[in-house]
Amino acid sequence: MLAGLWTRALDLLLGREGRSLHLKAAGGATAVLLVAMLAGSWAVVVAEHGARRANLTSYPKALWWSVETATTVGYGDFYPVTLWGRIVGGIVMVVGITTYGLVTAALATWFVGHEERRRHRLAQDVRELREETAHALHERFDRLERLIVGRQGHDGGG
């Protein structure tokens, strides 16, 4: 059951065939962030185990710390005191910052693409309207020409 849940979650994050590359990249980065946070939480507890003044002594505390660190909130309630703990913290920070940058870029790209598609449709509608108007004007002028030529023929030829 847990494997099926992970498979569905990864499929949702990484996207399907029809999704754009930037959305797939954002999904992949999010999956990497989740792994980095889970693994980082475990690694920091291992690195901090037995250290003097260590406050990351349990996995739940470390998981909260990894969320704070990845999101760059950093309340300061939990922090690593060992060199290896700080290295793990640096990795979680870099992965978090990179992920949020990718997700932000993906959203911006989606908004820009959406606006470009809207403008393209609007420009296409304007072109079609111009063509229809030009065609209607040509037909009207042709009718007027026929009427004028027909009247000239009735009025004595000219």
Short mmCIF file of the C-alpha atoms (twelve columns), coordinates in Angstrom:
data_MODEL
# 
_entry.id   MODEL 
# 
loop_
_atom_site.group_PDB 
_atom_site.id 
_atom_site.type_symbol 
_atom_site.label_atom_id 
_atom_site.label_alt_id 
_atom_site.label_comp_id 
_atom_site.label_asym_id 
_atom_site.label_seq_id 
_atom_site.Cartn_x 
_atom_site.Cartn_y 
_atom_site.Cartn_z 
_atom_site.pdbx_PDB_model_num 
ATOM 1   C CA . MET A 1   0.000   0.000  0.000   1 
ATOM 2   C CA . LEU A 2   2.785   2.444  0.909   1 
ATOM 3   C CA . ALA A 3   4.620   1.650  -2.346  1 
ATOM 4   C CA . GLY A 4   1.459   2.441  -4.330  1 
ATOM 5   C CA . LEU A 5   1.098   5.743  -2.484  1 
ATOM 6   C CA . TRP A 6   4.711   6.688  -3.280  1 
ATOM 7   C CA . THR A 7   4.233   5.694  -6.913  1 
ATOM 8   C CA . ARG A 8   1.115   7.847  -7.228  1 
ATOM 9   C CA . ALA A 9   2.788   10.777 -5.448  1 
ATOM 10  C CA . LEU A 10  5.829   10.580 -7.756  1 
ATOM 11  C CA . ASP A 11  3.598   10.293 -10.815 1 
ATOM 12  C CA . LEU A 12  1.711   13.403 -9.699  1 
ATOM 13  C CA . LEU A 13  4.932   15.345 -9.008  1 
ATOM 14  C CA . LEU A 14  6.879   14.287 -12.085 1 
ATOM 15  C CA . GLY A 15  3.941   14.637 -14.423 1 
ATOM 16  C CA . ARG A 16  2.630   12.784 -17.390 1 
ATOM 17  C CA . GLU A 17  3.471   12.935 -21.072 1 
ATOM 18  C CA . GLY A 18  1.317   16.003 -21.732 1 
ATOM 19  C CA . ARG A 19  2.887   18.205 -19.080 1 
ATOM 20  C CA . SER A 20  5.401   20.856 -20.036 1 
ATOM 21  C CA . LEU A 21  9.077   20.584 -19.225 1 
ATOM 22  C CA . HIS A 22  9.052   23.372 -16.636 1 
ATOM 23  C CA . LEU A 23  6.244   21.690 -14.692 1 
ATOM 24  C CA . LYS A 24  8.091   18.360 -14.807 1 
ATOM 25  C CA . ALA A 25  11.259  20.084 -13.554 1 
ATOM 26  C CA . ALA A 26  9.351   21.703 -10.693 1 
ATOM 27  C CA . GLY A 27  7.801   18.333 -9.815  1 
ATOM 28  C CA . GLY A 28  11.181  16.620 -9.920  1 
ATOM 29  C CA . ALA A 29  12.747  19.318 -7.763  1 
ATOM 30  C CA . THR A 30  9.910   18.964 -5.255  1 
ATOM 31  C CA . ALA A 31  10.500  15.198 -5.096  1 
ATOM 32  C CA . VAL A 32  14.224  15.805 -4.532  1 
ATOM 33  C CA . LEU A 33  13.369  18.336 -1.807  1 
ATOM 34  C CA . LEU A 34  11.144  15.826 -0.008  1 
ATOM 35  C CA . VAL A 35  13.889  13.199 -0.144  1 
ATOM 36  C CA . ALA A 36  16.491  15.743 1.033   1 
ATOM 37  C CA . MET A 37  14.294  16.783 3.943   1 
ATOM 38  C CA . LEU A 38  13.542  13.202 5.012   1 
ATOM 39  C CA . ALA A 39  17.126  11.989 4.570   1 
ATOM 40  C CA . GLY A 40  18.524  15.219 6.028   1 
ATOM 41  C CA . SER A 41  16.395  14.790 9.127   1 
ATOM 42  C CA . TRP A 42  17.745  11.307 9.652   1 
ATOM 43  C CA . ALA A 43  21.340  12.351 8.869   1 
ATOM 44  C CA . VAL A 44  21.310  15.321 11.248  1 
ATOM 45  C CA . VAL A 45  20.027  13.153 14.109  1 
ATOM 46  C CA . VAL A 46  22.862  10.693 13.425  1 
ATOM 47  C CA . ALA A 47  25.427  13.520 13.158  1 
ATOM 48  C CA . GLU A 48  24.223  15.223 16.339  1 
ATOM 49  C CA . HIS A 49  23.885  12.025 18.403  1 
ATOM 50  C CA . GLY A 50  25.816  12.384 21.650  1 
ATOM 51  C CA . ALA A 51  27.070  15.895 20.876  1 
ATOM 52  C CA . ARG A 52  27.237  18.373 23.733  1 
ATOM 53  C CA . ARG A 53  24.376  20.950 23.544  1 
ATOM 54  C CA . ALA A 54  22.692  18.999 20.726  1 
ATOM 55  C CA . ASN A 55  18.999  19.849 20.379  1 
ATOM 56  C CA . LEU A 56  18.228  17.749 17.301  1 
ATOM 57  C CA . THR A 57  17.901  14.550 19.267  1 
ATOM 58  C CA . SER A 58  14.803  12.973 17.699  1 
ATOM 59  C CA . TYR A 59  13.500  12.441 14.203  1 
ATOM 60  C CA . PRO A 60  10.315  14.560 14.702  1 
ATOM 61  C CA . LYS A 61  12.406  17.520 15.916  1 
ATOM 62  C CA . ALA A 62  14.820  17.027 13.024  1 
ATOM 63  C CA . LEU A 63  11.959  16.824 10.527  1 
ATOM 64  C CA . TRP A 64  10.585  20.141 11.799  1 
ATOM 65  C CA . TRP A 65  14.125  21.582 11.593  1 
ATOM 66  C CA . SER A 66  14.464  20.385 7.973   1 
ATOM 67  C CA . VAL A 67  11.178  22.081 7.024   1 
ATOM 68  C CA . GLU A 68  12.357  25.318 8.697   1 
ATOM 69  C CA . THR A 69  15.721  25.055 6.980   1 
ATOM 70  C CA . ALA A 70  14.443  24.160 3.501   1 
ATOM 71  C CA . THR A 71  11.945  27.018 3.565   1 
ATOM 72  C CA . THR A 72  14.622  29.373 4.968   1 
ATOM 73  C CA . VAL A 73  12.338  30.316 7.859   1 
ATOM 74  C CA . GLY A 74  14.886  29.262 10.483  1 
ATOM 75  C CA . TYR A 75  13.105  30.021 13.752  1 
ATOM 76  C CA . GLY A 76  16.271  29.155 15.632  1 
ATOM 77  C CA . ASP A 77  14.530  26.724 17.960  1 
ATOM 78  C CA . PHE A 78  16.519  23.813 16.491  1 
ATOM 79  C CA . TYR A 79  19.962  23.947 14.920  1 
ATOM 80  C CA . PRO A 80  22.897  21.606 14.391  1 
ATOM 81  C CA . VAL A 81  25.971  22.023 16.589  1 
ATOM 82  C CA . THR A 82  28.374  19.581 14.896  1 
ATOM 83  C CA . LEU A 83  30.292  20.066 11.666  1 
ATOM 84  C CA . TRP A 84  28.504  17.169 9.946   1 
ATOM 85  C CA . GLY A 85  25.143  18.428 11.173  1 
ATOM 86  C CA . ARG A 86  25.886  21.840 9.686   1 
ATOM 87  C CA . ILE A 87  26.966  20.265 6.398   1 
ATOM 88  C CA . VAL A 88  23.639  18.422 6.267   1 
ATOM 89  C CA . GLY A 89  21.923  21.728 7.067   1 
ATOM 90  C CA . GLY A 90  23.735  23.438 4.201   1 
ATOM 91  C CA . ILE A 91  22.633  20.728 1.778   1 
ATOM 92  C CA . VAL A 92  19.007  20.980 2.926   1 
ATOM 93  C CA . MET A 93  19.192  24.780 2.537   1 
ATOM 94  C CA . VAL A 94  20.625  24.651 -0.981  1 
ATOM 95  C CA . VAL A 95  18.106  22.030 -2.122  1 
ATOM 96  C CA . GLY A 96  15.251  24.043 -0.572  1 
ATOM 97  C CA . ILE A 97  16.307  27.339 -2.132  1 
ATOM 98  C CA . THR A 98  16.834  25.671 -5.516  1 
ATOM 99  C CA . THR A 99  13.455  23.955 -5.365  1 
ATOM 100 C CA . TYR A 100 11.550  27.102 -4.475  1 
ATOM 101 C CA . GLY A 101 13.390  28.934 -7.237  1 
ATOM 102 C CA . LEU A 102 12.396  26.268 -9.758  1 
ATOM 103 C CA . VAL A 103 8.790   26.220 -8.607  1 
ATOM 104 C CA . THR A 104 8.636   30.029 -8.788  1 
ATOM 105 C CA . ALA A 105 10.157  29.967 -12.273 1 
ATOM 106 C CA . ALA A 106 7.686   27.270 -13.362 1 
ATOM 107 C CA . LEU A 107 4.754   29.366 -12.136 1 
ATOM 108 C CA . ALA A 108 6.101   32.465 -13.847 1 
ATOM 109 C CA . THR A 109 6.594   30.525 -17.082 1 
ATOM 110 C CA . TRP A 110 3.054   29.174 -16.855 1 
ATOM 111 C CA . PHE A 111 1.616   32.677 -16.336 1 
ATOM 112 C CA . VAL A 112 3.653   34.124 -19.209 1 
ATOM 113 C CA . GLY A 113 2.691   31.231 -21.505 1 
ATOM 114 C CA . HIS A 114 -0.964  31.606 -20.563 1 
ATOM 115 C CA . GLU A 115 -0.841  35.331 -21.370 1 
ATOM 116 C CA . GLU A 116 0.964   34.688 -24.671 1 
ATOM 117 C CA . ARG A 117 -1.678  32.135 -25.692 1 
ATOM 118 C CA . ARG A 118 -4.439  34.605 -24.772 1 
ATOM 119 C CA . ARG A 119 -2.794  37.366 -26.803 1 
ATOM 120 C CA . HIS A 120 -2.247  35.018 -29.743 1 
ATOM 121 C CA . ARG A 121 -5.947  34.059 -29.708 1 
ATOM 122 C CA . LEU A 122 -6.916  37.730 -29.496 1 
ATOM 123 C CA . ALA A 123 -4.604  38.630 -32.402 1 
ATOM 124 C CA . GLN A 124 -6.059  35.741 -34.425 1 
ATOM 125 C CA . ASP A 125 -9.588  36.989 -33.686 1 
ATOM 126 C CA . VAL A 126 -8.608  40.524 -34.788 1 
ATOM 127 C CA . ARG A 127 -7.093  39.164 -38.036 1 
ATOM 128 C CA . GLU A 128 -10.228 37.173 -38.765 1 
ATOM 129 C CA . LEU A 129 -12.420 40.203 -38.047 1 
ATOM 130 C CA . ARG A 130 -10.313 42.361 -40.382 1 
ATOM 131 C CA . GLU A 131 -10.536 39.750 -43.134 1 
ATOM 132 C CA . GLU A 132 -14.309 39.449 -42.698 1 
ATOM 133 C CA . THR A 133 -14.692 43.247 -42.725 1 
ATOM 134 C CA . ALA A 134 -12.519 43.599 -45.851 1 
ATOM 135 C CA . HIS A 135 -14.473 40.831 -47.584 1 
ATOM 136 C CA . ALA A 136 -17.815 42.472 -46.670 1 
ATOM 137 C CA . LEU A 137 -16.574 45.843 -47.935 1 
ATOM 138 C CA . HIS A 138 -15.385 44.301 -51.213 1 
ATOM 139 C CA . GLU A 139 -18.786 42.673 -51.707 1 
ATOM 140 C CA . ARG A 140 -20.579 45.944 -50.960 1 
ATOM 141 C CA . PHE A 141 -18.366 47.900 -53.392 1 
ATOM 142 C CA . ASP A 142 -18.903 45.226 -56.045 1 
ATOM 143 C CA . ARG A 143 -22.689 45.538 -55.609 1 
ATOM 144 C CA . LEU A 144 -22.492 49.326 -55.763 1 
ATOM 145 C CA . GLU A 145 -20.385 49.062 -58.914 1 
ATOM 146 C CA . ARG A 146 -22.933 46.745 -60.502 1 
ATOM 147 C CA . LEU A 147 -25.752 49.102 -59.520 1 
ATOM 148 C CA . ILE A 148 -23.941 52.114 -60.970 1 
ATOM 149 C CA . VAL A 149 -23.073 50.273 -64.187 1 
ATOM 150 C CA . GLY A 150 -26.654 49.007 -64.442 1 
ATOM 151 C CA . ARG A 151 -28.112 52.505 -63.977 1 
ATOM 152 C CA . GLN A 152 -25.762 53.969 -66.516 1 
ATOM 153 C CA . GLY A 153 -26.957 51.344 -68.980 1 
ATOM 154 C CA . HIS A 154 -30.621 52.274 -68.302 1 
ATOM 155 C CA . ASP A 155 -29.982 56.008 -68.493 1 
ATOM 156 C CA . GLY A 156 -28.889 55.969 -72.048 1 
ATOM 157 C CA . GLY A 157 -25.577 54.187 -72.047 1 
ATOM 158 C CA . GLY A 158 -23.452 56.638 -70.585 1 
# 
